[in-house]
């Protein structure tokens, strides 16, 4: 009967560790992506040139602003702001 408790406690510890690890990794990754966006202006310029477009600084700024707005919308959906 003692081995049953060892197996049960081990199984519960495994499940708790997996859940805790998932949430910690998710929060860490979200924070990393917020500080280091995956696409910068230089990468955007190169992509547009590969597609055959001649990007002006105005186009680059518009696309960066649109991507930032999209990211902000996703962040506000995930965690609603507190009302004061």
C-alpha positions in Angstrom: 0.0 0.0 0.0 2.9 2.3 0.6 4.1 2.1 -3.0 0.7 3.4 -4.1 1.3 6.6 -2.2 4.7 7.1 -3.7 3.3 6.7 -7.2 0.4 9.0 -6.5 2.6 11.7 -5.0 5.1 11.4 -7.8 2.4 11.6 -10.4 0.8 14.7 -8.8 4.3 16.4 -8.5 4.9 15.7 -12.2 1.6 17.2 -13.2 2.1 20.3 -11.0 5.7 20.7 -12.3 4.5 20.5 -15.9 1.8 23.1 -15.3 4.0 25.5 -13.4 6.8 25.1 -16.0 4.4 25.9 -18.8 3.2 29.1 -17.2 6.6 30.3 -16.3 8.0 29.6 -19.8 5.0 31.3 -21.4 5.4 34.5 -19.2 9.2 34.5 -19.8 8.7 34.2 -23.6 6.0 36.9 -23.7 8.3 39.3 -21.8 11.2 38.4 -24.2 9.2 39.1 -27.3 7.9 42.3 -25.9 11.4 43.6 -25.3 12.9 42.1 -28.5 10.4 42.2 -31.3 11.1 39.6 -33.9 11.0 42.0 -36.9 12.8 45.4 -37.0 13.0 48.1 -39.7 16.0 46.6 -41.4 14.4 43.1 -41.7 11.2 44.7 -43.0 13.1 46.7 -45.6 14.9 43.6 -46.9 11.7 41.6 -47.1 10.0 44.3 -49.1 13.0 44.5 -51.5 12.8 40.7 -51.9 9.1 41.1 -52.9 10.1 43.6 -55.6 9.0 46.7 -53.8 11.1 49.8 -53.3 10.3 50.7 -49.7 10.3 54.3 -48.6 10.9 55.3 -45.0 7.2 56.3 -44.9 6.1 52.7 -45.9 8.4 51.2 -43.4 7.1 53.4 -40.6 3.5 52.6 -41.5 4.1 48.9 -41.4 6.0 49.0 -38.1 3.2 51.1 -36.6 0.6 48.6 -37.9 2.5 45.7 -36.4 2.9 47.5 -33.1 -0.8 48.2 -33.0 -1.6 44.5 -33.7 0.7 43.4 -30.9 -0.9 45.9 -28.5 -4.4 44.6 -29.4 -3.3 41.1 -28.6 -1.8 42.1 -25.3 -4.9 44.0 -24.2 -7.1 40.9 -25.1 -5.0 38.7 -22.9 -4.9 40.9 -19.8 -7.6 43.5 -19.3 -6.5 46.7 -17.7 -7.8 47.6 -14.2 -10.2 50.4 -13.9 -9.5 53.1 -11.4 
